[in-house]
């Protein structure tokens, strides 16, 4: 494997000689390695991109190039350090953004940003606030971005698309489970109208389409040693959508007091303290740029994304567990119940969520 990785790395325009290539992290989608170089040359991140998840790797890499180059220009204009405050894609010797190996696998390289801190979980309001700052800063840097981006994952967070899949899954009833899920199916159907109403505002432009990260967990934000946000990383899912999707997905993950697959539903709920902290951080960067419809639906986006996840877990259970990896037969049903409990907690606290948004916007706008 080492010789194979050396050969793959040799196709990229790296500075310095390769001293070592080691595995890095335990990502679920891509295989990631760090290329150590000798002397003063930078180190690099080498990734095998998952072409099953991302069938259009060339389109994905072009998205990343466009977005990172735009951010670099913004950082330079503001007197920052573009090598630390933006990802840098390294091309191959023939100018491509990726290399295809003999097995047809796609590889890409970026510059490793040294002396940084990354967190696996936001376990305090202060860290949640920083996470909000990170995604808010990323979106703010791209507020004037106008180039087209490829749709690398079809129908991502598009509830109309999800409902087509949902209706087909109910008809198929592939695992013969529909008859036992009357209550859970009712959860989905009773909210169909309000979810489609929200999405129609995205479709007709009432809620604008912007550049979104689409994977807002805190380990996709790098911090310097002083704890300040440097940049967002892992841009494979960058696409055009509503900014609200990034906010809603972050709230879904940051604020849950339990686990995504918690069997003990008494542990699951939305922490309003964590919601306030993330909202504060996010709007400190974005309040002045958001339109009134975006502000009006900011809190609702958390309900929207969490609802979508309830639907997806339940749909996969109905389909016989073909998408999400499971550890036991009812795992997706357990996930469904836990996500629904989180959704209920959001619905119960929704007036307070809206008030926090209003107060925070007034502070920063």
C-alpha positions as CSV (number, residue, x, y, z in Angstrom):
1,X,0.0,0.0,0.0
2,X,2.8,2.4,0.8
3,X,4.4,2.0,-2.6
4,X,1.0,2.5,-4.2
5,X,0.4,5.7,-2.2
6,X,3.8,7.0,-3.1
7,X,3.0,6.4,-6.8
8,X,-0.3,8.2,-6.5
9,X,1.2,11.1,-4.6
10,X,3.9,11.5,-7.3
11,X,1.3,12.6,-9.8
12,X,0.6,15.8,-7.8
13,X,2.6,19.0,-7.9
14,X,4.0,18.8,-4.4
15,X,6.8,20.8,-2.9
16,X,9.7,18.9,-1.4
17,X,10.4,15.2,-1.2
18,X,8.0,12.8,0.3
19,X,9.3,11.5,3.7
20,X,6.3,9.4,4.7
21,X,2.6,8.8,4.0
22,X,0.4,7.8,7.0
23,X,-3.3,7.1,7.5
24,X,-5.2,10.0,9.0
25,X,-8.5,9.9,10.9
26,X,-11.3,7.4,10.5
27,X,-13.7,9.1,8.1
28,X,-16.8,7.1,7.0
29,X,-16.8,8.3,3.4
30,X,-13.2,9.0,2.1
31,X,-9.9,7.4,2.8
32,X,-7.5,10.0,4.1
33,X,-3.7,10.1,4.4
34,X,-1.1,12.7,5.4
35,X,1.9,13.2,3.2
36,X,4.9,14.2,5.3
37,X,7.6,16.1,3.4
38,X,11.2,16.8,4.2
39,X,12.7,20.2,4.8
40,X,10.6,23.4,4.9
41,X,8.0,22.2,2.4
42,X,4.4,21.9,3.6
43,X,2.7,18.6,4.4
44,X,-0.3,17.5,2.4
45,X,-3.6,15.7,2.8
46,X,-4.2,12.9,0.3
47,X,-7.7,11.6,-0.1
48,X,-9.4,8.8,-2.1
49,X,-12.8,10.3,-2.9
50,X,-15.7,7.9,-2.6
51,X,-17.2,7.7,-6.1
52,X,-20.2,5.8,-4.8
53,X,-21.3,8.7,-2.6
54,X,-20.0,11.3,-5.1
55,X,-20.6,10.0,-8.6
56,X,-19.4,13.3,-10.1
57,X,-15.9,13.7,-8.5
58,X,-14.7,16.0,-11.3
59,X,-17.7,18.3,-10.6
60,X,-17.1,18.1,-6.9
61,X,-13.5,19.1,-7.3
62,X,-14.4,21.9,-9.6
63,X,-16.8,23.2,-6.9
64,X,-14.1,23.0,-4.3
65,X,-11.6,24.9,-6.6
66,X,-14.1,27.7,-7.3
67,X,-15.1,28.1,-3.7
68,X,-11.6,28.0,-2.2
69,X,-10.2,30.4,-4.8
70,X,-13.0,32.9,-4.0
71,X,-12.3,32.6,-0.2
72,X,-8.6,33.0,-0.8
73,X,-9.2,36.3,-2.7
74,X,-11.4,37.5,0.2
75,X,-8.8,36.6,2.8
76,X,-6.0,38.4,0.8
77,X,-8.2,41.5,0.4
78,X,-8.7,41.6,4.1
79,X,-5.0,41.2,4.9
80,X,-5.2,37.6,6.2
81,X,-3.1,34.5,5.5
82,X,-4.6,32.6,2.6
83,X,-2.5,29.5,3.4
84,X,-4.1,29.2,6.8
85,X,-7.5,30.8,6.3
86,X,-8.5,28.8,3.2
87,X,-8.1,25.3,1.9
88,X,-5.6,25.0,-1.0
89,X,-6.2,22.4,-3.7
90,X,-3.0,21.0,-5.2
91,X,-3.3,20.0,-8.9
92,X,-1.6,17.2,-10.7
93,X,1.5,17.8,-12.9
94,X,-0.8,18.1,-15.9
95,X,-3.1,20.6,-14.2
96,X,-6.0,18.4,-13.2
97,X,-7.7,18.6,-9.8
98,X,-7.6,14.8,-9.3
99,X,-5.7,11.7,-10.3
100,X,-7.4,8.5,-11.4
101,X,-5.5,5.3,-10.5
102,X,-5.5,2.1,-12.5
103,X,-8.5,0.8,-10.4
104,X,-10.5,3.8,-11.5
105,X,-10.4,5.4,-8.0
106,X,-10.2,9.2,-7.7
107,X,-7.5,10.9,-5.6
108,X,-7.1,14.6,-4.6
109,X,-4.6,16.6,-2.6
110,X,-4.8,19.7,-0.4
111,X,-2.2,21.5,1.6
112,X,-2.2,20.4,5.3
113,X,-2.7,23.4,7.6
114,X,-0.3,22.9,10.6
115,X,-0.6,24.1,14.2
116,X,-4.4,23.9,14.3
117,X,-7.0,22.5,16.6
118,X,-10.1,20.5,15.6
119,X,-12.9,19.3,17.9
120,X,-14.9,16.1,17.5
121,X,-17.9,17.4,19.5
122,X,-19.3,20.7,20.7
123,X,-19.6,19.9,24.4
124,X,-20.0,23.5,25.7
125,X,-22.0,26.6,24.7
126,X,-18.7,28.4,24.1
127,X,-17.6,25.8,21.6
128,X,-21.1,25.8,20.0
129,X,-20.8,29.6,19.6
130,X,-17.4,29.1,17.8
131,X,-19.0,26.5,15.6
132,X,-21.6,29.0,14.6
133,X,-18.9,31.5,13.9
134,X,-17.1,29.1,11.7
135,X,-20.1,28.3,9.4
136,X,-21.3,31.9,9.5
137,X,-17.8,33.1,8.4
138,X,-17.7,30.5,5.6
139,X,-21.1,31.6,4.3
140,X,-20.2,35.3,4.7
141,X,-17.0,34.9,2.6
142,X,-19.1,33.4,-0.2
143,X,-22.1,35.9,0.0
144,X,-21.0,37.5,-3.3
145,X,-20.1,34.2,-5.0
146,X,-22.0,34.0,-8.3
147,X,-20.4,31.1,-10.3
148,X,-22.5,27.9,-10.9
149,X,-21.8,24.8,-8.8
150,X,-22.4,21.2,-9.7
151,X,-25.1,19.3,-7.9
152,X,-22.9,16.5,-6.5
153,X,-25.6,14.8,-4.4
154,X,-29.0,14.8,-6.1
155,X,-31.9,16.3,-4.1
156,X,-29.8,16.9,-1.0
157,X,-32.2,18.4,1.7
158,X,-34.9,18.8,-1.0
159,X,-38.0,17.6,0.8
160,X,-40.0,17.4,-2.4
161,X,-37.5,14.9,-3.7
162,X,-37.5,13.0,-0.4
163,X,-41.3,12.7,-0.5
164,X,-41.1,11.1,-4.0
165,X,-38.7,8.5,-2.5
166,X,-40.9,8.2,0.6
167,X,-44.1,7.5,-1.4
168,X,-42.3,4.9,-3.5
169,X,-40.9,3.2,-0.4
170,X,-44.4,3.0,1.1
171,X,-45.7,1.4,-2.0
172,X,-42.8,-1.1,-2.3
173,X,-43.0,-2.1,1.4
174,X,-39.8,-4.1,0.6
175,X,-39.4,-5.5,4.2
176,X,-43.1,-5.9,4.9
177,X,-42.9,-3.4,7.8
178,X,-45.5,-0.8,6.8
179,X,-48.4,-2.6,8.6
180,X,-46.5,-2.2,12.0
181,X,-45.7,1.5,11.5
182,X,-49.0,3.3,11.5
183,X,-48.0,5.7,14.3
184,X,-44.6,6.5,12.8
185,X,-46.0,7.0,9.3
186,X,-48.5,9.4,10.8
187,X,-45.6,11.5,12.2
188,X,-44.4,12.0,8.7
189,X,-47.7,12.6,7.0
190,X,-49.0,15.1,9.6
191,X,-46.2,17.5,8.8
192,X,-46.0,17.0,5.1
193,X,-47.8,20.2,4.3
194,X,-45.8,22.6,6.4
195,X,-42.5,21.1,5.1
196,X,-43.5,21.5,1.5
197,X,-44.7,25.0,2.2
198,X,-41.3,25.9,3.5
199,X,-39.5,24.3,0.5
200,X,-41.8,26.0,-1.9
201,X,-40.3,29.3,-0.7
202,X,-36.9,28.1,-1.6
203,X,-38.1,26.9,-5.0
204,X,-39.8,30.3,-5.9
205,X,-36.9,32.4,-4.6
206,X,-38.6,33.9,-1.6
207,X,-35.8,32.2,0.4
208,X,-32.6,32.8,-1.7
209,X,-30.2,30.1,-2.9
210,X,-26.6,30.6,-1.8
211,X,-23.4,28.5,-1.3
212,X,-23.8,26.0,1.5
213,X,-21.3,23.7,3.1
214,X,-23.8,20.9,3.8
215,X,-21.7,19.1,6.5
216,X,-21.6,21.5,9.4
217,X,-20.3,19.3,12.2
218,X,-17.7,21.0,14.3
219,X,-14.8,18.8,13.2
220,X,-15.1,20.4,9.8
221,X,-13.9,23.7,11.2
222,X,-10.2,24.4,12.0
223,X,-9.2,26.7,14.9
224,X,-5.8,28.2,15.6
225,X,-4.0,27.6,18.9
226,X,-5.8,30.7,20.4
227,X,-9.1,29.1,19.7
228,X,-10.1,31.5,16.9
229,X,-11.8,30.2,13.7
230,X,-9.4,29.7,10.8
231,X,-11.5,28.1,8.1
232,X,-14.0,25.5,7.1
233,X,-12.7,22.2,5.7
234,X,-14.0,19.1,4.0
235,X,-15.8,20.9,1.2
236,X,-16.9,17.8,-0.7
237,X,-20.6,18.6,-0.2
238,X,-20.4,22.3,-1.1
239,X,-23.4,23.1,-3.4
240,X,-26.0,25.7,-4.0
241,X,-29.0,25.6,-1.6
242,X,-30.5,27.7,1.1
243,X,-28.2,28.9,3.9
244,X,-30.8,27.7,6.3
245,X,-29.9,24.1,5.6
246,X,-26.5,24.6,7.2
247,X,-28.0,26.3,10.2
248,X,-30.7,23.7,10.7
249,X,-28.3,20.7,10.4
250,X,-25.9,22.2,12.8
251,X,-28.7,22.8,15.4
252,X,-29.8,19.2,14.9
253,X,-26.4,17.9,15.8
254,X,-25.1,20.5,18.3
255,X,-28.1,20.8,20.5
256,X,-29.2,17.1,21.0
257,X,-28.8,16.2,24.7
258,X,-28.9,12.5,23.8
259,X,-27.5,10.3,21.1
260,X,-28.8,10.1,17.5
261,X,-29.7,6.5,18.2
262,X,-30.5,6.8,21.9
263,X,-32.7,4.0,23.2
264,X,-33.4,6.1,26.3
265,X,-35.7,8.8,25.0
266,X,-35.7,10.6,28.3
267,X,-32.2,11.7,27.5
268,X,-33.1,13.2,24.1
269,X,-34.1,16.8,23.7
270,X,-32.9,20.2,22.3
271,X,-30.8,22.3,24.6
272,X,-32.0,25.8,24.3
273,X,-28.7,27.0,25.8
274,X,-26.8,25.4,23.0
275,X,-29.3,26.7,20.5
276,X,-28.7,30.3,21.8
277,X,-24.9,29.9,21.7
278,X,-24.8,28.5,18.1
279,X,-27.3,31.2,16.9
280,X,-25.2,33.9,18.6
281,X,-22.0,32.7,16.8
282,X,-23.7,32.2,13.4
283,X,-25.5,35.5,13.4
284,X,-22.4,37.5,14.5
285,X,-21.2,36.7,11.0
286,X,-24.4,36.6,9.0
287,X,-27.1,38.8,10.4
288,X,-26.3,41.8,8.1
289,X,-26.4,39.6,5.0
290,X,-29.6,37.6,5.5
291,X,-32.9,38.6,4.0
292,X,-36.0,38.9,6.1
293,X,-37.5,35.6,4.9
294,X,-34.2,33.8,5.8
295,X,-34.4,35.4,9.3
296,X,-38.1,34.5,9.6
297,X,-37.4,30.8,8.8
298,X,-34.0,30.4,10.6
299,X,-35.4,28.7,13.6
300,X,-37.8,26.6,11.5
301,X,-34.9,25.2,9.5
302,X,-33.9,23.2,12.6
303,X,-37.3,21.5,12.6
304,X,-37.1,21.0,8.8
305,X,-33.8,19.2,8.8
306,X,-34.6,17.1,11.8
307,X,-37.9,16.1,10.3
308,X,-36.1,15.1,7.1
309,X,-33.8,12.9,9.1
310,X,-36.8,11.3,10.9
311,X,-38.2,10.5,7.4
312,X,-34.9,9.2,6.1
313,X,-34.3,6.8,9.0
314,X,-37.9,5.5,8.9
315,X,-37.8,5.2,5.1
316,X,-34.6,3.1,5.3
317,X,-36.2,0.9,7.9
318,X,-39.2,0.4,5.6
319,X,-36.8,-0.4,2.7
320,X,-35.0,-3.1,4.7
321,X,-32.0,-1.0,5.9
322,X,-30.3,-0.5,2.6
323,X,-28.7,2.9,3.1
324,X,-27.6,3.4,6.7
325,X,-25.3,0.9,8.4
326,X,-27.1,-0.8,11.3
327,X,-25.8,-2.7,14.3
328,X,-29.0,-4.6,15.1
329,X,-32.3,-5.2,13.2
330,X,-34.3,-2.4,14.7
331,X,-31.5,0.2,14.7
332,X,-33.1,2.5,12.1
333,X,-36.4,2.4,14.0
334,X,-34.6,3.4,17.2
335,X,-32.9,6.2,15.3
336,X,-36.4,7.3,14.0
337,X,-37.8,7.4,17.5
338,X,-34.8,9.3,18.9
339,X,-34.9,11.9,16.1
340,X,-38.6,12.3,16.5
341,X,-38.2,13.0,20.2
342,X,-35.7,15.7,19.2
343,X,-38.1,17.1,16.7
344,X,-40.9,17.3,19.3
345,X,-38.5,19.1,21.7
346,X,-37.8,21.7,19.0
347,X,-41.5,22.1,18.3
348,X,-42.2,22.6,22.0
349,X,-39.5,25.2,22.3
350,X,-40.1,26.9,18.9
351,X,-41.4,30.2,20.3
352,X,-38.3,30.6,22.4
353,X,-36.1,29.7,19.4
354,X,-37.8,32.4,17.3
355,X,-37.4,35.0,20.1
356,X,-33.6,34.2,20.4
357,X,-33.2,34.7,16.6
358,X,-35.1,38.0,16.8
359,X,-33.0,39.3,19.8
360,X,-29.7,38.2,18.2
361,X,-30.5,39.7,14.8
362,X,-31.3,43.0,16.5
363,X,-27.9,42.8,18.2
364,X,-25.9,42.4,15.1
365,X,-27.9,43.9,12.2
